[in-house]
Amino acid sequence: MMFNNPFAVLAESVSPTLLQIFVIIMVVLVIIGTLVDIIHKKNVKYFFDNAKKAKLSATKELGTGKKVSVIAKTIATDIATTAELGAGKRRIAHVLGMYGTILFWIASVVMIFCYTSEDKITPSVWPIMWHVGAIMTCVGGYWFWLFLRVDVLAEAYPWYRIIKADLFVLALLACATFGLAWSYTQSLNLENRWDDKVFLTLYIMSNLVLFGGVYWSKFAHMFYKPGAAIQKNLAEADGSRDNLPPLADEPKQFGLGIKREQPKHY
């Protein structure tokens, strides 16, 4: 299973061109959904207006070298390792899910566009990356969904309570889960069985929900958050602090009540 390219096996009964067209359609859906989200919710307009307003409060001018340094540091820490979550379970779960999804998507694109024709042999690195990425996504995603979500951990809601904001993570988990199930049942080579076809159908449907539901989910936040993190750190560096007051010089005093339980309220 781990060394098998499921898309190459699928291409024996479905044209590789159709598989490639499906991927292109998914990309187009993401672009359209993100643009509609930008136009309707005006997140980007607010972001740039806020950046201009904050710049008026800057206490120093940043040179090009300093800006590049701040941006590079932000990418290496806040974005690449989700440092904003601090050290702990939430950060580990997010990193697993993030890098698992990246591996899962990259391997999918490479195998579909480069290794679905009959005369091509798929290097084992790509199926391994695809399966490992899906497993990482499931481990990080289910860990987050069942135990680490704010409304479950801090607000005592049941894990099965679903709201619109959960569409992204649930669709992503469905893609990884049904993808693994499809690959496994396909690798069994069972004659005249329906198992792999069912999981393939569920895999396709979950992809349609994930990439077609960008406007209704938090998918677009993947594009907003890096920009917001960079702007925040630039504002810290030039002294504007996004129009927030500076940190006080006084020691932090939370009272004895903070020792009664582990901090988990967000």
FENMOSUL-V370031 format. One record per helix or strand of 2 or more residues. SS is the DSSP state (hx for helix, st for strand). FROM is the first residue (numbers start at 0). TO is the last residue. Records with the same first field share a line. If there is no record, write none. Layout:
SS->FROM-TO + FROM-TO
This chain:
hx->5-9 + 15-40 + 42-54 + 63-78 + 82-84 + 88-113 + 123-147 + 149-152 + 163-186 + 194-211 + 213-215 + 220-237 + 240-242 + 255-259
